[in-house]
Amino acid sequence: MADSNKDVNGFWTGFAKVLSENGVDDEHLRFYLDWGRKFAMHQKGSLRTRSPGDIRAFIAQLAASGVADWQINQARKAIEILYRDYLKMDLDSRGEGSGADQAAPRDHVVSADVVEAHYEELFSDLRRFFALRHLSPRTADAYLAWVRRFLVYYGLVPVAQLDGSAIGAYLSYLAQERVVSASTQNQALNALVFLFKNGLKRDPGDFGDFVRAKEPVREPVALSLPEADRLLVALDGVDWIIALLLFSSGLRISECLSLRVKDLQFDDLHIRVYRGKGQKDRLSVLDRELVNPLKRYLEDEVRPAFDADAVHEPDLRWGDYTIFPAEKLTLDPRTRVARRVHLDRNRFARALADAGERAGIASRVTPHVLRHTFATHMLEQGLDLRKIQKLLGHSFVSTTMIYTHPKESSGRFWPSLLGTFRRKTKD
């Protein structure tokens, strides 16, 4: 054992000498040595049996754990010196067969900003396609983010070297290293297929047998009516109005915040959802108890903001104005014109979660919990499942059927066994 430790110490002493010969000063020497040791411990087996894929897996793990770009570059440099100048090995010549391996970066890790600058024309083409296809800003931003992550993963590699196997390898990385959900992995897949077909203008080909992410089975969280009442009491102002809309109509938060004045049909008690999820239009219900509070809110809070904006935008129409305007103007990246957009969804989500804590609700309250609550209680009150599906904007009734599970498992729908006991539990 002592001899083994002596051999190990001698190996790293020799590596330290080579690092110094390569210009690594005493101040940074210990960090380079530490990266070499961490890579050696990352997998079992000799360093001489490692492949470029093993290096990529190590670097990907560093990136996934939030290590800074400059530290990742330092780790890359340390491993490069370890193999090139100390072990005298050329890993670049050790091909591994797949397109993903051949396309992978060899000597650096880059940031998202560097990637976007390097592929500036490609990103411009993608943004133009997003506009032509009328994708929602959220979907476009999500797709662009996945394209950036994909290209960061492979570094500044010529895109001609990327193919379906590169996509498959990246999707496997997401499932195994990042442990993303199935829905997240599917969104990444859709974004990368869009990249190839519309940005690179070619079919990516076969993805290979990549690792599929597992989707955990979760029951929807819904509030009881007393909990919902306490939550609404804990809210005020615009947050109260938004929560009332979500709770009484089942809208998604993105659909709610995108509503315009003309989408509120007070006479027919309908809410018109324009380009909801899946770019589909639909009608949802407007609770009659919300009509007067909404009218007062529009007159007292929204109308002054509209009048102020109309001074600078003469063509602005009241019916087209957002019912939840942001406090400040935002520069539109497409038109480069400052305009008022709707409230930030994250701000409302924080306000809702805080209100849930003040109301003494044990589970975390999110905007989607209010949508679940609407569907669950509509079902409990006897509304037809197909009608609930239509109100929620679900493509398939099987999606809506998740709300039958809480009802079926609720103790209020089953006879009490304890009620048959002579000695009552309350005693």
N, C-alpha and C positions, 0 to 999 in steps of 0.2 A: 504493500500500500504506500509505504514511504517512497519507494522507487517510482511508483506511478505518479505521485504528487510532484516528485522532482522532475519527471519528464514533462508534465503539464506546465510547471512553472518555467522550465527551460524553453518550452515552445513559445510562450507569451513574452518571455524576455527577448527571444530572437525577433519576434514580431515588432516589439517596441523599438529595437535597433533599426529595423527596416523602415518603420514609420519616420524615425528621425532622419534617416537618409533621404526620405521623400519630402523633407521640408516641414514636417509636423513639429511645431515647437513644444517646449516642455509644458506650457500652460494648457495645451489642448491634447497632449499625448494620452493622458489617462482616459479622456472621452473616446478617442479612437480605439484604444485597447478595450474599453467597455463595450463598444459596438461589436468588435470582433468576438468577444466572449459571448455576448447575447446571441449573436448569429450562430455560434457553435452550439449553444444550448437549445436553439430553437427546434432542432430535430435530432433524432438519434442517429448515430453512425458517424463515420469519419468525414472530415471536411472535404477530403479528396473525392468522395462519392456524391457530393452535392451537384445540383444542376442549376441552370439559370432560373428554372421555375421555382426552386427552393428559395433563391434570393428574392424573386418577386413576391412569393408568399410572405416572407419576412418583412419586406418593405410595405406590403399591403396591410399587414397587421399593425405596423407602426402608424400608418396613415389612418387606419380605422380607429385606433386608440387615441387619436388627437395629437400625435407628436408633430411639432412644428416643421415646416418645410425645410428650414435651414438645418435642423437636426437630422431629418431624413437624408438630405444631401450629404451630411457628414458621415452618416452610417453607410451610405452608398460608396463614398470615397474610401472609407476604412476597409470595406469588403473587397473593393477593387484592388487596393494595395495588397491585401492579404493574399489574394489569388495570383495577381499578376507578378508581384515583386517578391513575395515571400514563398508561396507554394509553387511558383513558376508554372501556373496552369492558365490556359486560355479557355475560359468557359464559353466564349462566343462560338467556338468551333464545335461545341457539343450540342448538335441539333436534337430537338425532341419531337419532331414530326408534325405536330399540329400547327395550324395557321395561327392560333392564339400564341403559341410559344415563339414562333418565328417573328411575330409582330411585336412582341413585348419589348419594353425599354431595357437598355443594357447599362447605361452609365449615368442616368439622372432621374430624379422625380421632379415634376413641375407642378406649379400651382394652377388653379382654375383660370386666373387672370392671364397667365402666360399662354395657356392652351387657347383661350378665346382670341388672343391677339395673333397667335400663330395661324389659327384657322379662321381668320376674320371673314373671308369671303364665304366660307361654308356656313357660318352662323348667320350672316346676312341673308343668304339664300333660305335658310330655315325660317327665319322671321318673316320673310316675304310669303312663304308657303303657309305659315300659320295664319297670316292675315287673309290670304286668298281662300283658305278653308274655313274661315270664320271660327277658329278655335277660341275658346274663352281665354282671357289673359292668364287665369290660374293654370289651365292645362298647358298653354304655351310655355309658361315659366317652368312648370314641372318637367316638361319634355326637354327644354334647354338645359336644365340642371342635370338631367340624366346623361345627356350628350357630353356635357363638361366632365362629369365623373368618369364616364367611359373613356374619354380621351386622356384624362389625367392618369387613369389606371394603366394605359398603354404608353404614356409619354408622347413625345413629339415624333411619333412614328409615321411614315407615309401612309395615308389612308388606303392606298392601293393594296397594302399588306393586310388590311383588316377584312374579315369575312365572317360567315356565320359561326365558324368555330371560335372566333374571338368573342362574339356575343355570348356563345354558350359558356365559355370559360369565365366570362365576367358574371353571368347569371349564377353560375355555381359558386363563385366567390361571394356574391351577395347572400346566397342561402347558407353557406358554410361558415364564412368568416364574419359577415355582418349580421347574420341571423335575422334577415328581414322577413316580413310576412309575405304570404302568397300574393296578396293584392299589390304590395309594393314591388315585388319581383315582376308581376305582370305589367305594371306601369312602366318599369324600366325596359321590358321587352318591347312594348308598343312604341316607346320613344326611340329605341334603337332601330327598329324596323322602319320607322318614319325617317330616321336619319339616312339609312341606306337607300330607300326608294325615292325620297324626295330631295335629299341633300347630295348624296353621292350618285344618285340616278343609276342604281344597279341592284339586282337581287342579291341579298346576302348569302343565299344558299342554305345548306343544312346547318342547324345549330348544334348537332351532335346530341348525345345523351347527357344533357346537363342536369345538375342536381336541382330538384324542385323544392321550393320553400313550402313549409307546412303552414296551413292556415289554422290557428287555434279556434276551437268552437266556443263561442261566447254567447251567452244569453244577453239580450238587450236590457239595459238598465232603465227602468221606468220609475217615476215618482208616484207615490200614493197621492190621492187628492189632498189630504191634510198637509203633506210635505210640499206639494205644489203651491198651496195657499200660503204657507209660511215663507216660501221662496219669493213669491210675488210681493209679499209685504216688505221683504228685506230689500227690494229694488225700488228705484225711483227714476224720474226723468226719462230720457230716451232709452235707457236700459230696461226700464219697466215696460215701455211700449214694445220693444223688440221681443222681450220674453213673452208678453201676452200674445203676440202674433205667432211665435213659434209653438207655444203651448196649445193655441186654439185652432191652428191651421195645419200643423205638421210640416211646415216648410223647412228646407235645409237652410242653414245660416247664410250660405252664399246666395241662395234665392231670395231670402228675406232682405238682405242688405242691398240687393240689386233692384228692388222694387222702385218703380216710378209712380208719380201721383196718379197717372191715368190707369195704372194697374189695379187700383183699389176701386172696385165697382160697388159702391154703397147701396144702390137701389136693388141690385140683384143679389147682394151679399156674396159676391165672388171676389177672388183674388186671381188676377191673371199672371201666371208665371211664364215669363218670356225666356226661351232658351235655357231651360233648367238643365239638370244633368243629362248628358247624351244629346244636348242641343234640341230638346223636345219642349214644345209649348203645352201648357195644360191649365186647367182651372182648379183652384182650391177654394175652400170655404172661408168666408169672412164672418166671424161670430158677431151676431147682432149686438151683443153687449160691448163690443169693441168699437162700434161705429162712432159714437159721440166722443170717446177719448181720442180716437184717431183724428177726427175732424178738428178738435181743439188743438191737438199737437201740430197738425199741419198749419193751422192759422197762426198759432203763437210762436212756433219754433222754426218751421220750414219756410214759411212765406217771407220772413225778413231776410233769410239767406238768399232766397231766390231773387228778391228785389235788388239786393246788393250785387249779385252776379249779373243780373240783366243789364245793369249799367254798362258793363264791359262786353257783354255778349247780347247785342240787340236781337239776334235771331232765336234766343233761348225761349222755349215755350214752357209754361207751367206744367202741362201734362207730361212733358218729358223729363221733368226735374226729379232727382233722387229724393226719396222720402227720408233718407237718413244721411244727410250731407256731412262731410268731414268738416272739422273746424278750419282747416287751412287749405289753400290751393296746392295742387300738385302738378308738376311739369309732366305733360304727356310725352313719353319717349318717342311716339310715332309722329305726332304733329308738332312737337316742341312748343306747345301752347299750354300755358298755365290754366288749369280748370279744376273745378271742385268734384271730387269723387266721393264715394260713399264712405261711411265709417269703417275703421279697421276692425276686422273680425276678431283679431287677437285681443284688442282692448275690451270688447264686449265679453269675450270668453273669460278674461281675468275678472271682470266685474261680476259675472255670473257665478264663478267658482267662489269668490269671496262672499257673495250673498248666500250661497249654499252653506258655507261654514257658519255664518251668522244665524242662519235658520236652523242650525243643529242637525243638518242632513249628513248622515255618516258617509255615504258614497259621494265621490266627486261629481259635481253637476257641470255638465258641458252642454253646449247648444244642441247637440244631437240627442242628449237625454230628454230634452223637451219634445223633440220629434217622436222619440220612442214612447213618451208618456201620452202624447196625443193618440197615437195608433193603438196603444194598449187599452186606453179607456174608451175609445170609439168602439173597439171590438167587444169590450165588456158590456157596453150599453146596447149591443145587438146590431150594430151597423154591419152590413154585408161585407165580407172580405174583399170582394171585387171592387166595391165602392171605395174601400180604404186604399186598395192598390192604386186606383185611379187618382185619388187625392194626393197620395204620396209620390206618384210619378214612377212607380216601380215597373220595370219592363215585364217581369214575370211574377205571377201570383205566389210562386214558391218563396220569393224574397219577402213578401208580406206575411207569409205564414209563420215567420219567426216570432211574431207577436202572439201567436196562439200558445206558445210554450209557457210563458209566464202565467197565462190564464189557467192552463191545465194544471200547473204545478202549485198554484196558489191555494193555501189552506182554506180560503173562503169558499171554495167550490167543492170541498170534500166534507163528508160527515165527520164529526168529532168522536174519536174513540174514547178520549178522556171524559167526554160528556156522559158516558154510560157508567162511569165509576160512582159508587155511592159516596165516597169521600172526595169532594171536589178539590182540585188543585189549589184553588185560592185559599183553602183552609190551611 
